[in-house]
Amino acid sequence: MSLDRIRLADFRNHVATRLEGTARFNLLIGPNGAGKTNVLEALSLLAPGRGLRRAQLGDMAREGAHGGFAIGADLISGISPVRIGTAVRPDAPGRRQVQASGAPLPAARLAEWLSMSWLTPAMDRLFADSASARRRFLDRMVLGIDPGHAANSAIYDKALRERNRLMGADERPDPRWLDALEREMADAGAKIAKARAETVAALDAHIAALPDAPFARPKLAVDPAAPADAEALAEIWRKGRGADRGAGRTLVGPHRDDLAVVMAGSGRAAAECSTGEQKAMLIAITLAHAALSAGARPLVLLLDEVAAHLDPDRRAVLYERLAASGAQVWMTGTETEPFASLPERPAVWHLSGGAAERLP
Ligand SMILES: Nc1ncnc2c1ncn2[C@@H]1O[C@H](COP(=O)(O)OP(=O)(O)OP(=O)(O)O)[C@@H](O)[C@H]1O
């Protein structure tokens, strides 16, 4: 179960890149600035959301081209491949369009087709970063297990934006309109909170059964900003209207949840662990998630510059666990040497100047 026949058109420095004959392990090798991360970013747009750089759509279109871009791939799962794709048309530059089997699809529904997660160098700071960055990381993992999470999040975010708009407006909002919005937020918010709690509990239980080495073992918990019960949420928002109007936004709710991580051995908060320990815990969480979410839908893992920073023993364990997860794995590097111990023969592309050449 994997992606193949991948096409990038006018995406960042890629004019027309084709990646065919993919394998379980796929390596993108090339010098700095060649366009390796750009390929991972393109693949990340085959999932709901803004992709692994969270960039603006306008920044992703190739400079000097017509302002749009397209990404397509065959999703091999089941009997016949399904063509999935996403594109931005030059005449609608702010809108990402998504298709599956030639039919338009809301981006949130891509989660029903495949599950995607990634580790990038920018995530090295995740534990010291904002709660919103950790919440996004958590939500992507939840999506891999519960694809309905994307739709619930979309409903919640839309109603929240509308409530925030009313809270920031000069006139006092119509209470009946607020009742309706808060009801919608409460129903979606309770489902979001439940899905987050279940995913974190499953990850934590999986990780607890693993040894402390070679990847420092994290303990995970949701740090909830609000109750997980729809009635209680609706009540909090109804009672908090005065304070929220004062602040001009909704102060409490699952949109403020955080993911709390400590190192199991020492009990130290992840943000206070060494850089290497933090990276090891992120890898442990990503591997646990891969193990838990594999099977239901094709799982694609994008690992940017992960292998080269590990010692050979950790690398070997990483590769073993990746192979066992059944995920399709994409890894980048400036040279092939760190990938010599892969348990299976990888598909390898050499990248340079936004062009990819398949190596034999
Ligand atoms: N919209 C764009 N149009 C054209 N080129 C772009 C665009 N956005 C980024 N680039 C170019 O893409 C290149 C960076 O590509 P990418 O980040 O994929 O490199 P990389 O191969 O992962 O390198 P590294 O090993 O340094 O991480 C840069 O040269 C950058 O100028």
PDBQT file of the ligand as one rigid body, heavy atoms in Angstrom, charges set to zero:
ROOT
HETATM    1  N1  LIG A 401       8.502  28.840  -5.173  1.00  0.00    +0.000 N 
HETATM    2  C1  LIG A 401       9.731  28.457  -5.521  1.00  0.00    +0.000 A 
HETATM    3  N2  LIG A 401      10.120  28.522  -6.825  1.00  0.00    +0.000 NA
HETATM    4  C2  LIG A 401      11.359  28.124  -7.198  1.00  0.00    +0.000 A 
HETATM    5  N3  LIG A 401      12.279  27.647  -6.346  1.00  0.00    +0.000 NA
HETATM    6  C3  LIG A 401      11.947  27.572  -5.055  1.00  0.00    +0.000 A 
HETATM    7  C4  LIG A 401      10.663  27.962  -4.577  1.00  0.00    +0.000 A 
HETATM    8  N4  LIG A 401      10.631  27.763  -3.246  1.00  0.00    +0.000 NA
HETATM    9  C5  LIG A 401      11.830  27.271  -2.901  1.00  0.00    +0.000 A 
HETATM   10  N5  LIG A 401      12.631  27.145  -3.979  1.00  0.00    +0.000 N 
HETATM   11  C6  LIG A 401      13.999  26.652  -4.032  1.00  0.00    +0.000 C 
HETATM   12  O1  LIG A 401      14.051  25.313  -3.607  1.00  0.00    +0.000 OA
HETATM   13  C7  LIG A 401      15.346  25.064  -3.070  1.00  0.00    +0.000 C 
HETATM   14  C8  LIG A 401      15.244  24.382  -1.727  1.00  0.00    +0.000 C 
HETATM   15  O2  LIG A 401      14.785  23.110  -1.941  1.00  0.00    +0.000 OA
HETATM   16  P1  LIG A 401      14.684  22.079  -0.727  1.00  0.00    +0.000 P 
HETATM   17  O3  LIG A 401      14.328  22.772   0.529  1.00  0.00    +0.000 OA
HETATM   18  O4  LIG A 401      13.833  20.986  -1.198  1.00  0.00    +0.000 OA
HETATM   19  O5  LIG A 401      16.196  21.651  -0.624  1.00  0.00    +0.000 OA
HETATM   20  P2  LIG A 401      16.808  20.313  -0.038  1.00  0.00    +0.000 P 
HETATM   21  O6  LIG A 401      17.264  19.481  -1.193  1.00  0.00    +0.000 OA
HETATM   22  O7  LIG A 401      15.895  19.693   0.929  1.00  0.00    +0.000 OA
HETATM   23  O8  LIG A 401      18.081  20.931   0.667  1.00  0.00    +0.000 OA
HETATM   24  P3  LIG A 401      18.726  20.734   2.129  1.00  0.00    +0.000 P 
HETATM   25  O9  LIG A 401      19.598  19.526   2.021  1.00  0.00    +0.000 OA
HETATM   26  O10 LIG A 401      19.521  21.991   2.257  1.00  0.00    +0.000 OA
HETATM   27  O11 LIG A 401      17.619  20.633   3.106  1.00  0.00    +0.000 OA
HETATM   28  C9  LIG A 401      16.022  26.390  -2.854  1.00  0.00    +0.000 C 
HETATM   29  O12 LIG A 401      17.035  26.525  -3.825  1.00  0.00    +0.000 OA
HETATM   30  C10 LIG A 401      14.906  27.380  -3.051  1.00  0.00    +0.000 C 
HETATM   31  O13 LIG A 401      15.385  28.570  -3.595  1.00  0.00    +0.000 OA
ENDROOT
TORSDOF 0
